């Protein structure tokens, strides 16, 4: 089972660890009253996961690592559709050139992701992982 994998930049490592725990035959229980306090920083929030390449890449890595290649490609296609929706929204609501360029860059970076290195070789965001093979 081990520790959370280092190839996750942000988002996905908790789902991956949970899946490994369940595959090992353990149970996961929710503690509804538990609280987490970030002493140094704060959570990036749901917007970061949807608009950052690192957040999207971690989600794609989860599917690449834990599911079939067909499911990975389907997950990637659905994530890309979400970014295209965001791009269309930027065009319709005239969000500005900066937001439009940022969203297009996110789409293009995600489009180029084809595969990931074996666990532990590189961290997301480094060239081999971002570029795929």
Secondary structure as UniProt FT lines:
FT   TURN            6..7
FT   HELIX           13..23
FT   TURN            24..25
FT   TURN            32..33
FT   HELIX           46..51
FT   HELIX           53..66
FT   HELIX           69..93
FT   HELIX           97..112
FT   TURN            119..120
FT   TURN            124..125
FT   HELIX           127..131
//
